[in-house]
Amino acid sequence: MKLLLAIVQNDDQKSLTYALIERNISVTRIASTGGFLRGGNSTLMIGVESDRLPETLEIIREHSSRRQVVTVPATGIPHNIDSVTMPISVTVGGATVFILDVQETYKF
């Protein structure tokens, strides 16, 4: 058995949690705070059998990032206004996953 500790942004945790539960994968969410910009994160504790590890990692990959439109300064483009910005679509989010071996597990 494996224990995955997946650290994801709060904006991604709900869809990821639901996707895991749909596939009958046990998950427990712990609220946490990240070091970068002190953004809100969630740490998901996920217990899976070793043979389901690739499936679980793929679910995490699919549900831990999203496309978002942000505006950036339009550098390198000739213009008369200093505050010209342009919207671009970027991928935000992601996950950091730690995988631990579990010696024994008990459910009471």
C-alpha positions in Angstrom: 0.0 0.0 0.0 1.1 3.6 -0.7 0.3 6.9 1.0 0.4 9.9 -1.3 0.6 13.4 0.1 -0.5 15.6 -2.7 -0.2 19.4 -2.1 -2.5 21.3 -4.5 -4.0 24.8 -4.7 -7.3 25.3 -3.0 -8.9 26.2 -6.4 -8.1 22.6 -7.6 -8.8 20.5 -4.5 -12.5 20.2 -4.9 -12.5 18.8 -8.4 -9.6 16.5 -7.6 -11.2 15.2 -4.4 -14.5 14.4 -6.3 -12.5 12.7 -9.1 -10.7 10.5 -6.6 -13.9 9.6 -4.7 -15.7 8.7 -8.0 -13.0 6.1 -8.6 -13.3 4.7 -5.0 -10.0 6.1 -3.9 -9.8 7.2 -0.2 -8.8 10.8 0.4 -8.6 13.1 3.4 -8.1 16.8 3.0 -5.9 18.9 5.3 -5.9 22.7 5.0 -2.3 24.1 4.6 -0.5 27.2 3.7 2.2 27.4 1.0 5.4 29.3 1.2 5.1 31.0 -2.1 2.9 34.1 -1.8 1.4 32.4 1.3 -1.3 31.0 -1.0 -4.0 28.7 0.3 -3.2 25.1 -0.3 -4.7 21.8 0.6 -2.7 18.6 1.4 -4.6 15.5 0.3 -3.7 12.2 2.1 -4.5 9.5 -0.4 -4.2 5.8 0.5 -4.0 3.4 -2.5 -2.9 -0.1 -3.3 0.4 -0.2 -5.2 -1.3 -1.5 -8.4 -3.6 1.6 -8.4 -0.7 4.1 -8.1 -0.4 5.0 -11.8 -4.2 5.5 -12.1 -4.1 7.8 -9.0 -1.2 9.8 -10.3 -3.0 10.4 -13.6 -6.1 11.6 -11.8 -4.0 14.0 -9.8 -2.2 15.2 -13.0 -5.6 15.8 -14.8 -7.3 17.7 -11.9 -4.5 19.7 -10.4 -4.0 22.5 -13.0 -6.2 24.7 -15.1 -6.0 27.3 -17.9 -6.5 30.9 -16.7 -6.3 34.2 -18.5 -4.0 36.8 -17.0 -2.9 40.2 -18.3 0.8 41.0 -18.8 2.6 44.2 -19.9 2.9 44.3 -23.7 6.6 44.6 -23.8 8.4 44.7 -27.1 5.2 46.0 -28.9 5.5 49.6 -30.0 2.9 51.7 -28.4 2.4 55.2 -27.0 0.8 54.2 -23.7 3.0 52.8 -20.9 0.2 50.8 -19.3 -0.8 48.7 -22.3 -1.5 45.1 -21.3 -2.5 42.0 -23.2 -4.4 38.9 -22.0 -2.7 35.5 -22.3 -3.8 32.1 -21.3 -1.5 30.3 -18.9 -1.6 27.0 -17.0 -1.8 27.5 -13.3 -1.8 25.2 -10.4 -0.1 21.9 -10.3 0.7 19.4 -7.6 3.6 18.2 -5.5 3.2 14.6 -4.6 5.1 12.6 -2.0 4.8 8.8 -2.1 5.4 6.8 1.1 5.4 3.1 1.6 2.9 1.9 4.2 3.8 -1.1 6.4 0.4 -1.7 7.9 -3.0 -0.1 7.9 -5.9 -0.4 10.4 -9.5 0.7 10.1 -11.5 0.8 13.3 
